[in-house]
Amino acid sequence: MKKIIGLVCLAMVLSFAIVSVSVAAEPITKENVGQKAKNFGQKIFNYPANVTKDSVGVVTETSKRSTEVVTKEVKRTGEVVTGDVAKTKEMVTEPITGTAEMTVKTVESTVKIPVEAARKE
């Protein structure tokens, strides 16, 4: 229990140190106090909206990519069924590579969402 309290106190001290350095970087005057509070309030409410907007973009892109993978697979199946047996290898490999590429792009985009949302004003 003492270790937990010690860690919490240490975290608070570090937080205060970081905040004091950040405050010292830009002096607070009567003119910018209200603006700083307004900006802080806007960021608190805009961040979830930006995360949601970026998440919808990722979902849309993922849906588009998955549709492209399915479309290519249907095309390849049609080519193989109509006698183009040389396309059999592509029929097997394209869905795997397409799904892997889609997964990588989705994960990359998802990881970037919080950072991008925090950058937006």
Short mmCIF file of the C-alpha atoms (twelve columns), coordinates in Angstrom:
data_MODEL
# 
_entry.id   MODEL 
# 
loop_
_atom_site.group_PDB 
_atom_site.id 
_atom_site.type_symbol 
_atom_site.label_atom_id 
_atom_site.label_alt_id 
_atom_site.label_comp_id 
_atom_site.label_asym_id 
_atom_site.label_seq_id 
_atom_site.Cartn_x 
_atom_site.Cartn_y 
_atom_site.Cartn_z 
_atom_site.pdbx_PDB_model_num 
ATOM 1   C CA . MET A 1   0.000   0.000   0.000   1 
ATOM 2   C CA . LYS A 2   2.862   2.369   0.831   1 
ATOM 3   C CA . LYS A 3   4.440   1.664   -2.556  1 
ATOM 4   C CA . ILE A 4   1.224   2.574   -4.355  1 
ATOM 5   C CA . ILE A 5   0.905   5.835   -2.431  1 
ATOM 6   C CA . GLY A 6   4.559   6.574   -3.135  1 
ATOM 7   C CA . LEU A 7   4.094   5.929   -6.855  1 
ATOM 8   C CA . VAL A 8   0.995   8.142   -6.961  1 
ATOM 9   C CA . CYS A 9   2.887   10.939  -5.188  1 
ATOM 10  C CA . LEU A 10  5.819   10.542  -7.581  1 
ATOM 11  C CA . ALA A 11  3.460   10.703  -10.576 1 
ATOM 12  C CA . MET A 12  1.868   13.860  -9.187  1 
ATOM 13  C CA . VAL A 13  5.264   15.506  -8.630  1 
ATOM 14  C CA . LEU A 14  6.330   14.654  -12.179 1 
ATOM 15  C CA . SER A 15  3.030   15.969  -13.541 1 
ATOM 16  C CA . PHE A 16  3.426   19.241  -11.653 1 
ATOM 17  C CA . ALA A 17  6.998   19.559  -12.934 1 
ATOM 18  C CA . ILE A 18  5.904   19.030  -16.535 1 
ATOM 19  C CA . VAL A 19  3.027   21.500  -16.165 1 
ATOM 20  C CA . SER A 20  5.277   24.115  -14.597 1 
ATOM 21  C CA . VAL A 21  7.778   23.820  -17.441 1 
ATOM 22  C CA . SER A 22  4.976   24.135  -19.971 1 
ATOM 23  C CA . VAL A 23  3.524   27.177  -18.182 1 
ATOM 24  C CA . ALA A 24  6.969   28.760  -17.953 1 
ATOM 25  C CA . ALA A 25  7.409   28.391  -21.693 1 
ATOM 26  C CA . GLU A 26  4.622   30.870  -22.353 1 
ATOM 27  C CA . PRO A 27  3.933   33.461  -19.699 1 
ATOM 28  C CA . ILE A 28  0.324   33.894  -18.639 1 
ATOM 29  C CA . THR A 29  -0.974  37.418  -18.936 1 
ATOM 30  C CA . LYS A 30  -4.402  38.909  -18.437 1 
ATOM 31  C CA . GLU A 31  -4.919  38.909  -22.182 1 
ATOM 32  C CA . ASN A 32  -4.166  35.241  -22.817 1 
ATOM 33  C CA . VAL A 33  -5.701  33.628  -19.691 1 
ATOM 34  C CA . GLY A 34  -9.178  33.591  -21.203 1 
ATOM 35  C CA . GLN A 35  -7.889  32.397  -24.556 1 
ATOM 36  C CA . LYS A 36  -5.925  29.555  -22.935 1 
ATOM 37  C CA . ALA A 37  -9.003  28.426  -21.018 1 
ATOM 38  C CA . LYS A 38  -11.136 28.654  -24.162 1 
ATOM 39  C CA . ASN A 39  -8.596  26.660  -26.208 1 
ATOM 40  C CA . PHE A 40  -8.372  24.023  -23.492 1 
ATOM 41  C CA . GLY A 41  -12.163 23.704  -23.362 1 
ATOM 42  C CA . GLN A 42  -12.412 23.468  -27.139 1 
ATOM 43  C CA . LYS A 43  -9.764  20.770  -27.274 1 
ATOM 44  C CA . ILE A 44  -11.569 18.729  -24.625 1 
ATOM 45  C CA . PHE A 45  -14.794 18.727  -26.651 1 
ATOM 46  C CA . ASN A 46  -13.232 18.610  -30.125 1 
ATOM 47  C CA . TYR A 47  -10.947 15.647  -29.430 1 
ATOM 48  C CA . PRO A 48  -13.729 12.995  -29.216 1 
ATOM 49  C CA . ALA A 49  -15.371 14.474  -32.309 1 
ATOM 50  C CA . ASN A 50  -12.077 14.339  -34.211 1 
ATOM 51  C CA . VAL A 51  -11.447 10.748  -33.089 1 
ATOM 52  C CA . THR A 52  -14.924 9.758   -34.257 1 
ATOM 53  C CA . LYS A 53  -14.470 11.504  -37.596 1 
ATOM 54  C CA . ASP A 54  -11.091 9.869   -38.173 1 
ATOM 55  C CA . SER A 55  -12.470 6.463   -37.112 1 
ATOM 56  C CA . VAL A 56  -15.280 6.758   -39.632 1 
ATOM 57  C CA . GLY A 57  -12.681 7.535   -42.291 1 
ATOM 58  C CA . VAL A 58  -10.717 4.404   -41.397 1 
ATOM 59  C CA . VAL A 59  -13.864 2.257   -41.456 1 
ATOM 60  C CA . THR A 60  -14.820 3.698   -44.844 1 
ATOM 61  C CA . GLU A 61  -11.375 3.010   -46.295 1 
ATOM 62  C CA . THR A 62  -11.381 -0.520  -44.871 1 
ATOM 63  C CA . SER A 63  -14.792 -1.203  -46.387 1 
ATOM 64  C CA . LYS A 64  -13.600 0.122   -49.735 1 
ATOM 65  C CA . ARG A 65  -10.487 -2.068  -49.645 1 
ATOM 66  C CA . SER A 66  -12.425 -5.179  -48.647 1 
ATOM 67  C CA . THR A 67  -14.871 -4.573  -51.493 1 
ATOM 68  C CA . GLU A 68  -11.931 -4.330  -53.898 1 
ATOM 69  C CA . VAL A 69  -10.536 -7.647  -52.618 1 
ATOM 70  C CA . VAL A 70  -13.903 -9.376  -53.058 1 
ATOM 71  C CA . THR A 71  -14.372 -7.851  -56.516 1 
ATOM 72  C CA . LYS A 72  -10.958 -9.099  -57.669 1 
ATOM 73  C CA . GLU A 73  -11.722 -12.558 -56.279 1 
ATOM 74  C CA . VAL A 74  -15.053 -12.741 -58.117 1 
ATOM 75  C CA . LYS A 75  -13.310 -11.615 -61.320 1 
ATOM 76  C CA . ARG A 76  -10.591 -14.262 -60.926 1 
ATOM 77  C CA . THR A 77  -13.189 -16.962 -60.198 1 
ATOM 78  C CA . GLY A 78  -15.044 -16.022 -63.358 1 
ATOM 79  C CA . GLU A 79  -11.849 -16.186 -65.395 1 
ATOM 80  C CA . VAL A 80  -10.931 -19.627 -64.025 1 
ATOM 81  C CA . VAL A 81  -14.469 -20.997 -64.492 1 
ATOM 82  C CA . THR A 82  -14.545 -19.820 -68.107 1 
ATOM 83  C CA . GLY A 83  -11.342 -21.705 -68.891 1 
ATOM 84  C CA . ASP A 84  -8.423  -19.393 -68.020 1 
ATOM 85  C CA . VAL A 85  -6.720  -21.932 -65.758 1 
ATOM 86  C CA . ALA A 86  -3.518  -19.865 -65.643 1 
ATOM 87  C CA . LYS A 87  -5.323  -17.460 -63.289 1 
ATOM 88  C CA . THR A 88  -5.778  -20.191 -60.634 1 
ATOM 89  C CA . LYS A 89  -2.641  -19.130 -58.732 1 
ATOM 90  C CA . GLU A 90  -3.850  -15.501 -58.614 1 
ATOM 91  C CA . MET A 91  -7.246  -16.715 -57.465 1 
ATOM 92  C CA . VAL A 92  -5.590  -18.238 -54.398 1 
ATOM 93  C CA . THR A 93  -2.928  -15.604 -53.652 1 
ATOM 94  C CA . GLU A 94  -4.773  -12.331 -54.336 1 
ATOM 95  C CA . PRO A 95  -7.284  -12.625 -51.473 1 
ATOM 96  C CA . ILE A 96  -4.495  -13.452 -49.023 1 
ATOM 97  C CA . THR A 97  -2.234  -10.583 -50.078 1 
ATOM 98  C CA . GLY A 98  -5.176  -8.199  -50.418 1 
ATOM 99  C CA . THR A 99  -6.435  -9.034  -46.932 1 
ATOM 100 C CA . ALA A 100 -2.947  -8.728  -45.449 1 
ATOM 101 C CA . GLU A 101 -2.379  -5.326  -47.092 1 
ATOM 102 C CA . MET A 102 -5.811  -4.150  -45.969 1 
ATOM 103 C CA . THR A 103 -5.106  -5.253  -42.393 1 
ATOM 104 C CA . VAL A 104 -1.745  -3.463  -42.305 1 
ATOM 105 C CA . LYS A 105 -3.232  -0.222  -43.658 1 
ATOM 106 C CA . THR A 106 -6.147  -0.432  -41.224 1 
ATOM 107 C CA . VAL A 107 -3.872  -0.974  -38.228 1 
ATOM 108 C CA . GLU A 108 -1.568  1.861   -39.317 1 
ATOM 109 C CA . SER A 109 -4.513  4.212   -39.739 1 
ATOM 110 C CA . THR A 110 -6.091  3.172   -36.450 1 
ATOM 111 C CA . VAL A 111 -2.875  3.748   -34.521 1 
ATOM 112 C CA . LYS A 112 -2.576  7.270   -35.959 1 
ATOM 113 C CA . ILE A 113 -6.128  8.340   -34.991 1 
ATOM 114 C CA . PRO A 114 -5.439  9.610   -31.433 1 
ATOM 115 C CA . VAL A 115 -2.355  11.555  -32.518 1 
ATOM 116 C CA . GLU A 116 -4.066  13.139  -35.509 1 
ATOM 117 C CA . ALA A 117 -7.156  13.993  -33.459 1 
ATOM 118 C CA . ALA A 118 -5.025  15.712  -30.832 1 
ATOM 119 C CA . ARG A 119 -3.264  17.806  -33.478 1 
ATOM 120 C CA . LYS A 120 -6.472  19.195  -34.932 1 
ATOM 121 C CA . GLU A 121 -7.750  22.408  -33.453 1 
# 
